[in-house]
Amino acid sequence: MAKIHVDKIATLAGHKDCIYTLANAKNTQFFYSAGGDGLVARWDLSNPEIGKMVAKVPNSIYAICLLPEKNQLLVGQNYEGIHLIDLNEGKEINSMKISDAAIFDIQVRTQEALIGLGDGVLVVVDLASWSIKRHVKASEKSLRTIAVHPRKPEVALGFSDNYIRVFSTETWQPITQIEAHTNSVFTLRYSPNGDFLLSGSRDAHLKVWETEQYQLHESIVAHMYAINRIAYHPKGQYFVTGSMDKAVKVWDAHSFRLLKVIDKGRHAGHGTSVNSVLWSPYEDYILSASDDRTISVWNLSFSIVT
């Protein structure tokens, strides 16, 4: 049996409003954060106390996404559209007004950006031509989260009507739809091998779906309040969840057993909602971002107890 010891490496402050999203950088010692203040910041995990502003937009940001091949960052500005930041040059090189709706998620597959909107539309943007290829209207409620299958031409979409809808990325026809939760689906993640799809909801349940037929494999009352984000360990053996209940939880990715709770009482964790979590390849640090305007950097040590 493994025992997990948690060390808090740093608390990063600098944002002036809630922090909603985190993304790894091409160089693994760095990562990016963004939130309600419209600020995109870069942080150096080898010297984490000082952040650097890489972009500033007038409205809040719920979604950013790295394009590692070109070292560019897609930034979703709510009610205005997307911005493309060249991280080598440190400047915006393109923008597009795609909608008046909020932008809740951005994911990338091959040369396409998939953008989830508050009006229930998935926008597919061709990155090479910087043009909109397709609008997929799948619900009247918000499209909150997008997960791209790592092996198959499929994408899973989570909505505020409680459904998960899976689409073919070849035809953009629906493959299946699941009435997955009793409240909004806030986060989706495929396992690294693609065998499972994990969903987290405002109903506080973590659900595990096998992806051959998208049948329910496991349902877990994982948190007290909404699950905002799921993130896998870089090697896939663990994952973490971040919740409105202020906790970060560490799970075994094979047994789906809870291994550790990181919270304010036991580890000087966050005092308000944990909106985003990220498992960095740099020293295997866990990053958590909160409504309290800070990012916490965590290190886990595993030891065998006999």
DODRENKE-761262 format. One record per atom (N, C-alpha, C, CB): z, y, x; residue in one letter. Coordinates in steps of 0.001 Angstrom, whole numbers, plus 500000, padded with zeros to 6 digits. Each point is the difference from the previous one (the first is absolute). Glycine has a CB too. Layout:
N
ZYXa...
***
This chain:
306
500000498794500847m500000501206499153m500000501249500878m501234498760498166m497922502210501464a499887501223500794a500933501081499463a497615499426500543a503053501244500368k500802501167499654k499250501232500479k502185498693500152k497791502340499001i499248501211500312i500963501155500231i498041499186498635i501813501452502517h500771501207500301h499068501202499909h501600498710501508h498865502341497833v499194501209499764v500517501140500860v499509499264497641v499588501361503115d500315501214500750d499137501138499488d500650498654502035d499997502473497707k499243501199499637k499630500726501287k501192500208497749k497497499864502524i499512500603501241i499962501513499907i498655497957500432i500913502572498420a499851501458499873a499893500386498538a498866500113502238a501486501139497494t499726500647498721t499089501181500281t502233499273498995t496578500710500394l498991501017500293l499976501023498865l498615498330501327l501585502912499026a500015501092499026a498952501035500392a502460499616499519a497003501054499500g498981501020500248g499213500324498751g499846499225502340g500012499796496762h499358500261498718h500911500859499127h498739497818500157h500643503002499022k500737500917499133k500084499509498561k499273501853501470k500210496955498270d500023499439498651d500016498477500131d498749502014499016d501266497297499849c500019498539500000c498838499440500828c501096500023497729c499162498873502970i498964499324500783i499540498798499203i500982500778502219i497693499135497547y499475498982499108y499217498891500694y499920501750498300y499577498499502902t499085499015500577t500074499998501521t498494500281498028t501276498533502546l500017499787501444l498764499191500383l502546500083500068l496968500128501157a498858499223500492a500109499837501504a498548500842498120a501111497962502371n499943499778501436n498844500775500612n501020497733499698n499110502555501593a498945500659500759a499213498969500793a501373502102500146a497483498315500409k499197499106500848k500803499571501217k497886501120499225k502783499828501411n500951499696501070n501324499656499333n498832501552501680n501632497211498508t501097499491499184t501326500726500207t498864497829500076t501270502960500990q501276500700500168q500121501197499067q500040499259502374q498863501101496955f500012501130499077f499905499517498547f498937501446501773f501470499409497307f499731499784498578f499925501360499316f501176497737500022f498344502242498723y499807501226499234y500825499962498719y497686500243500954y502722500937498591s500736500124498738s499447501180499220s502081498995501032s498100500943497639a499559501111499148a500816499974498720a497650499938500967a502372501217498332g500820500051498799g499767501217499140g501650498728501231g499414501649498070g499914501059499005g499741501378500552g501490498656498675g498736501538502632d499756501308500611d498560500173500463d502371500029500706d496760498964499057g498603500094500414g499785499884501496g499648501398498038g501394498238502682l499936499913501461l499724498564500430l501592501945500207l497482497888500742v499795498721500678v500533500162501419v497940499403498576v503008499733501796a500630500084501314a499750498725500789a501759501530499076a498148498627502260r499920498849500893r501305499891500779r497479500230500188r503014498538499931w501264499724500683w499759499004501122w501306500454497885w499426499726503213d499902499131501165d501257499132500062d498564501700501254d501280496995498528l501162499117499958l500660499805501363l498937498861498084l500366501496502995s500631499947501316s500884501217500251s498055498682500837s501756502364498339n500808501221500069n500039500587498593n499375500452502455n501346498890496630p499785500227498577p500548501290499407p500025497612499870p500729503139500868e500688501131499376e499093501172499633e501973499313501278e496870500777499360i499140501166499804i498676499570499371i501074501160501973i498601499435496872g498734499744499343g498999501103500270g501205498738498246g497530500932501564k498919500961500206k499178500087498723k499928499511502491k499829501691497016m499172500180498813m498540499772500349m501658501631499051m497656497520500161v498574499771500222v499152500554498863v500576497962501305v500038502327497543a499246500582498883a500981500593499003a498108498339500308a501400502634498922k500805500621498943k499078500343498851k501673500930501663k498687498596497131v499220500299498800v500932500635498967v498385498069500458v501054502637498541p500841500739499066p500818499126499045p498331501789500161p501170497007499511n500673499166499000n500644498778500643n498366500782498275n502402498492500928s500703498827500509s499033498886500368s501969500613498606s498500498489502266i499205498874500497i500760498718499710i498940501421501822i500427497682497405y500573498683499749y499359498913500867y500488500730497669y498330499548502896a499247498941500671a499282500520501237a499710498860497803a500429500391503295i499206500206501211i499538498629500479i501286502125500640i497613497856500119c499457498723500470c499267500224501320c499777499146497615c500553500047503379l499384500103501321l498652499286500027l502278500132501046l496739500508499599l498723499365500354l500032499771501508l498714501121498060l501761497701502388p500309499829501423p498784500043500917p501922498662499281p496903500902500241e498833499961500873e499626501382500516e499197498010498753e500910502979500391k499641501369500380k501234500869500228k497884499760498697k503302499658501178n501256500742500120n499997501226499084n500236499203502376n499537500503496341q499998501035498978q501004499621498919q497574500572500479q502878500443498790l500996499790498949l499475500572498691l501886500082501688l498131499071497276l499698500463498649l501284500481499340l498050498396499818l501898502777499596v501163500616499365v499646500303498554v500798500994502200v500021498517496863g499773500287498591g500867501158499542g499411497607499606g499934503508500064q500731501165499493q499978499969498480q499407501365502055q501763498562497337n500060499881498540n499263501139499308n502185498828500226n497000500783498778y499255500915499118y498837500700500700y502103500343498736y497663499364502529e498926500679500718e498988499042500623e501597501829500448e498869497040500107g499038499079500601g500465499479501340g498202501193498818g500832498377501992i500323499376501273i499528500871501164i499843497735498922i500885502135502176h499680500710501229h499887498973501126h501194502114499201h497865498112501702l499813499125501154l500392500771501253l498132498714498842l502894500774501858i500545500662501186i499566499225501243i501993500878498681i497373499806502258d499711499401501303d501252500145500857d497497500531499831d503124498331500483l501273500044500716l499818500273501482l500928498430498330l497888501286502210n499737500337501399n499883501515500187n498832497791500297n500496502845498742e499800501444500077e501119500782499315e497552499586500066e503212499737499084g501079500670499291g499513500994498975g501373499695501993g497520499953497298k499480500947499015k499318499251498850k499691501735501815k500207498948497044e499309499440498847e498499500070500232e501890500677498471e497417498207501253i498548499962500198i499240499794498702i500399499111502270i500304500558496640n499313499835498731n501015500018498867n498168498674501115n501367501637497689s500846499935498808s499101499755498797s501740501558501021s498885497983497899m499243499693498788m500902500165498793m498513498402501259m501011502347497779k500701500155498719k499580498840499109k500099502552500210k500744496434499674i499593498819499238i500551499983498584i499888498775502131i501188501986497618s500640499936498689s501047501098499888s499593497514499876s500791502770498871d501145500878499755d501301499202499871d498465501630498861d501441497047501252a501166499143499811a500778499830501304a498794498803498157a502425500707501721a500795499655501177a499364498818500724a502097500853498878a498040499128502450i499503498903500830i501203499179500440i497981501352500801i502117497419498681f501183499183500250f499847499040501173f500489500183497600f498277499409502717d499824499059501108d498603500144500576d501643498399498961d498257501318502338i498721499930500707i500028498763500885i499703502536499959i499288496609499892q499821498848500877q498551499975500467q501831498693498809q497929500625502305v498649499949500562v499577498560500189v500350502200501150v498411497493498478r499360498723500300r498598500299500564r501324498778498147r498362500621502986t498741500255500720t499744501502500072t499059497777499234t499868502692500157q499654501419500069q500256500733498689q498295499422501700q502639500045497503e500320500617498716e501473500367499919e498158498698498935e502107502470500501a501364500396499659a500202499769498510a500074501726501871a501022497611497781l500349499714498613l501161500908499626l499206497577500167l500599503238498816i500956501054499666i500479499815498570i498892501586501616i502440498269498231g500593499778498688g500518501285499398g500600497706500692g499008502570498065l500281501289499365l500943499875498810l497767500769500744l502851500350498934g500945500068498897g499381499879498632g501359501376501438g497304498662498470d499325499822498713d499475498582499818d499379502406500052d501070496659500816g499611498606499860g498681499629500622g501275500029497976g498142500863502804v498692499774500615v500158499619501468v498957501634498398v500249497372502025l499814499692501413l498709500657500453l501263497798499802l498822503056501220v498821500649500572v499664499303501316v500578502235498903v498157497355501226v499520499362501221v499141501022500753v500043497663498927v500396502681502286v499318501008500807v499324499318501189v501674501778499295v497041498485500895d499288499532501185d500341500926501163d498113499025498591d502544500431502413l500473500835501101l498880500444500920l502158498819499875l496794500383500230a498887500356500885a499247501221499479a499791497595500672a499957502422498016s499263501128499410s500927501050499394s498116498443499538s503199501260500441w500992500885499385w499567500378498584w500636500893502273w499160498056496908s499553500196498624s500671498968499102s497783500930500793s502327499401497935i500600499089499031i498965498957499590i501565501818499168i498793496890500997k499109498911499630k500234499525498576k499934499324502381k501332500740497183r500305499355498732r501325500521499433r498729497954500744r501316502111497924h501251500186499268h500263498733499195h499677502534499873h501515496915500267v500392498827499222v501162500409499100v499232498382501833v500496501694496871k501038500360499033k500602498719499447k498825502172499402k502433497551500977a500602498718499638a501195500148499069a499228499120502174a501241502095497594s501174500200499148s500074501455499588s501226498116501137s499491502120497781e500297501375499592e501232500530500719e498974499546497766e501766499568502885k501213500371500726k499714500094501501k501414498885498227k499529501679502507s499809500270501426s499751498730500795s501456501992499765s497609498124501194l499799498964501013l500918500348501166l497561499555499293l503515499662500865r501057500371500932r499859499381501393r501455500230498032r497879498621502060t500010499281501271t498760499116500124t502519500033500005t497019499796501242i498789499236500312i500322499041501135i498484501903499248i501047496846500628a500129499034501090a498655499322500214a502456499625499482a497093500350501774v498718499390500360v500273498600500544v498952502275500509v500387496728498911h500186498626500465h499506499874501444h499744499124497630h501027500236503248p499603499935501416p498842499057500284p502326500526500541p497338498553498520r498939499029500264r498877500019498962r501711498607501102r498628501639497652k499024499928498918k499517501394499607k501085497891499178k497732502196500221p499509501301499510p500666500368498677p497798499603501149p503526500629498925e500793500299498818e500955501146500287e499818497614499250e500500503119499709v500996501059500101v500886499933498764v498442501475501377v502870498653498840a500960499987498902a500477501418499733a500720497650500585a499353502709498148l500389501338499579l501214499903499086l497614500820500200l503389500038500034g501196500021499178g500085501285499197g501155498550501665g499168501324497053f499922501130499082f501328500271499307f497598499484499661f502494501720499773s501184500381499227s500010499408498603s500080502088501303s498894497132498326d500050499252498744d500587498600500201d498011501296499191d502569498485502004n500709498766500366n499075498877500470n501730500637498355n496965499622501679y499028498963500353y499605500058501472y499154500075497662y500514498743502860i499232499862501239i498601499560499603i502068499412501399i496928501272499137r498608499623499755r499316499756501337r499935501344497848r499402497510502244v499334499605501237v498493500113499786v501911498432500642v497413502237500305f498562500230499910f499280499396501198f500421502104498705f498347497469501061s499105499638501093s499495501272500662s499319497858498831s500719502194502506t499465501168500701t498506499854500273t502243500363501040t497170498527498519e498536499829500099e499304500510498742e500336498005501491e500225501674497348t499384500401498729t500790501070499264t499053497731499843t502219502456500538w500951500870499327w500207499605498546w499331501827501533w500510496877498218q500348499431498713q501417499427500069q497562499482499517q503187500542499359p501363499463500017p500014498489500191p500708501870498519p500222497660502301i500222498565500207i501092499496499076i499276500213502389i501792500541497526t501102499640499107t500866501217499757t499977497625500831t500814502322498124q501034501002499775q501276499297499582q498285501737499348q502840498798501134i501298499372499798i500948501037499408i499617498380501929i501005501286496963e501096500834499502e501219499641500842e499049500136497597e501096500554503526a500836499523501096a501464500387499874a498006500129501411a502263501050498050h501360500536499989h500287500628498642h499910500410502494h501333500000497323t500390500675498759t500010501516500157t501365498006499394t498213502468501788n499873501431500242n498925500201501077n502454500430499360n497339500791501058s498907500342500924s500029499155501270s500041502321499100s498771497264501336v499843499310501279v499820501063501072v498966497934498905v502032502184501983f499992501071500995f499435499571501353f501959500947498835f498104497765501489t499576499582501340t499455498585499969t501712501510501026t497214498258499729l499378498692500170l499725499762501468l498975500128497712l501236498639502758r499619499630501363r499591498531500014r501580501731500991r497260497994499606y499621498617500285y500736499537501251y497720500325498929y502644498391501089s500518499422501235s498886500015501044s501648498533498722s498695501478502572p498964500086501032p498943498900499925p501698501063501418p498681497736498104n499010498934499865n499288500023498652n501374498637501546n499036502257497573g499349500149498706g500402498989498950g498158500941501232g502791498178499066d500381498963499046d500839500529498840d499918498387501871d500781502717498363f500878500563498968f499742501491499828f501737498266500526f498491502199498261l500033501425499687l501402500331499542l497539500052499369l503094500922501273l501340500458499625l499869501267499168l501019498987502095l499768501098496836s500004501202499164s501422500487499795s497904499241498846s502263502059501187g501278500638499725g499822501044498924g500768499584502345g500256500575496816s499835500779498782s501183500919499750s498623498162499069s501154502716500003r501080500838499501r501072499161499299r498376501898499746r501282496868499876d500984499123499357d500934499320501003d498354499625498178d501520500711503119a500870499515501081a499735498553500395a501702501587499197a497280497778500222h499667498624500334h498957499952501127h500524499309497626h499689499735503262l499002499613500992l499351498717499504l501287501094501928l497390498903497955k499301498801499545k498998499539501049k500291500722497614k499584497960502480v499115499375500974v498953499204499225v501844499878501777v496881500420498503w498881499361499297w499168499214501014w499948501849498242w499777496867501464e499047499291500863e498603500514499638e501503497901500186e497640502219500800t498749500743499795t498792499123499698t500914501697501511t499280496975498401e498878499139499616e499640500237498540e500703498272501696e500333501721497446q499801500255498567q500840501178499505q499503497571499687q501207503083501211y500913501103499669y501033499563498966y498179501651500509y502438497202499793q501115499497499205q501321500440500631q498617498015499249q502394502175499910l501305500427500489l500645498886500827l500271501514497995l500133498821503214h500666499059500896h501512500202499983h497953499949501442h502464501310498477e501436500293500011e500248501390499412e500324498519502032e500796501611497260s500437501290499457s501441500232500418s498416499813498023s501843501341502600i501308500276500594i500491501362499506i499436498604502058i501794501432497445v500634501298499724v500461500529501353v500758499348497605v498409501492503001a500157500319501422a500833501246500257a497823498928500370a502159502013498729h500705501270500181h500638500415498678h498397500692501838h502398500375498218m500625500538498788m499043500915499247m502240499845501104m496882500843499647y499045500926499398y498612499737500583y501819501743499654y497252499134500052a498587499799500337a499777499615501459a499446501637498235a499636497427501980i499533499651501336i498784500875500296i500868497588499818i499266503266501177n498948500973500294n498977499516501005n501631501740499496n498778497402501447r499047499589501049r500398498654500589r499526502412500531r499456496828499838i500142498740500722i499226500115501296i500273498676497855i500311500830503254a499297500009501288a500317498721500755a500077502522500090a498880496882500496y500163498772500781y500286500302501460y498469498829498428y502302500259502197h500127499969501457h498604499813500596h502372499042499872h497348501556501309p498663499873500598p499521498557500166p500470502113501172p500448496941499024k499611498589500149k500146499208498709k500685500138502374k499799500497496585g499968499397498681g501158499115499609g497655500122500277g503346499684500587q501067499072499642q501090500623499125q499531498829502121q500503502486497781y500971500705499168y499271501114499251y501908499462501611y498750501059497361f499534501236499383f501214500796499546f497825498915499260f501963502368500477v501068500874499525v499585500653498691v500761500419502364v500251499923496835t499790500771498785t500849501262500061t499493497901498680t499975503182500790g500739501254499888g500098500392498544g499231500728502277g501940499771497318s500258500172498571s500626501344499659s500268497556499854s499587502774498882m500674501169499450m501520499838500033m498010500414498536m502479498358501650d501450499787500084d500567500351501383d499762498198498283d499413502390502592k500378500544501315k500025498945501102k501333501710498809k498378497036500854a500115498911500971a498646499579500541a502048499227498831a498001500267502416v498899499262500610v500469498553500107v499122502045501313v500046497002498221k500374498592500064k498981499224500832k501128500176497749k499407498890503042v499188499174500887v499939498592499417v500640501393502039v498123498046497897w499770498714499343w499263499047500941w499934501146497754w500333497560502055d499221498965500671d498674499833499253d502115498811500808d496769501274499911a498686499991499356a499553498609499577a499424501981501348a501281496974499073h499624498630499639h500853499473498847h499281499601502368h502018500644497688s500896499532498942s500265501063498947s501044498482501648s498612502775498652f500263501157499133f501499500171499745f497756499675498916f503017499955502093r501457500128499937r500436501337500597r500250497490500147r500695503172499212l500539501255500513l500813499725501261l500059500983497667l499643499779503401l500680499814501277l500978501114500328l498014498775500767l501678502456498830k500846501130500404k499796501176499060k499899499246502392k501198501466497362v499957501247499239v500399501134500939v500547498809497803v498588502200502291i500273501181500820i500253501157499035i498548499162501964i502679501345498034d500340501050499037d500941501021500620d499695498373498123d500691502592501072k500813501105500501k501409499541500368k498662501571498593k501936497595500577g501378499589500230g500190499180501254g500299500051497586g498745499041502689r500158499093501135r499318500468501276r500156498195498362r498796502624501499h499197500322501186h499621501479500103h499124497690499895h501573503188499357a499669501434499987a498540500200499624a501749500446501753a497834498848497198g498627500093499510g499794501239499145g499844497518500059g499135502416499105h499608501171499218h500944500225498820h497621499619500678h502496501654498934g500846500359498881g499251500164498706g501472501077501595g497197498853498470t499158500108498803t498874498980500116t500553502474499713t498530497570499351s498933499003499883s499250499766501312s499771500659497622s499998498068502698v499127499628501118v498588499865499435v501890498788501268v497246502139499098n498667500071499405n498959499182500746n500594502239499192n499617497571502108s499015499267500794s500700499255501125s498225501700499443s501228497135500909v500460499241501157v498776499567500801v502084499197498765v498130500648502532l498918499607500901l500617499191501119l498605502054499441l500748496833500923w500481499187501125w499074500270501171w500969498186498473w499516502532502515s499174500433501121s499834498887501022s500770502345499641s498049497527500980p499841499061501117p500792500429501238p497734499436499120p502648501833500951y500743500501501160y501451499543499906y498467502009500182y501926497097500690e501364499445500052e500434499347498686e500552501749501676e498469497974497440d500305499418498682d500960500867499186d499637497740500985d500298503571499191y500875500891499250y499592500033498523y500372501386502078y500628498709497056i499778500279498585i500189501498499778i500780497666499314i498304502948499957l500070501420499668l500192500122498489l498518500643501985l502369500240497608s500221500244498571s500021501498499742s501302497846499776s498023502568499151a499890501422499655a500565500224498610a497961500260501463a502655500904498336s500835500184498810s499821501368499351s501629498438501009s498892501636497769d500148501285499318d500952500936500749d499551498844497829d501278500604503061d500945500844500739d499348500772501149d501775498376499396d496875501537500692r499193500765500954r500105499479501430r500307501969498536r500207496835501627t500117499424501340t499284498654500076t502194501184500312t497530498418500933i499482498677500318i501034499321500886i497555500753499818i502798498022499842s500918499217500832s499204498968500789s501889500338498341s498524499446502911v499378499005500872v501034498910500254v498459501732501099v501184497017498570w500935498883500053w499505498930500961w500700500475497644w500235498917503058n499688498853500847n500820498805499520n499470501508501985n499877497338497863l500678498777499592l500102499054501187l499156500270497638l502033499146502542s500216498962501005s500346498706499301s500771501693501693s498503497230498631f500207498706499360f500731499076500965f497919500299498588f503119499061500919s500716499010500809s500240498762499157s501106501810501380s498972497034499276i500203498737499311i501484499696499894i497785499167500829i502680500587497947v501393499648499763v500077498513499699v500529502325499138v500278496952501594t500111498557499784t501297499659499280t498625499589502055t
***
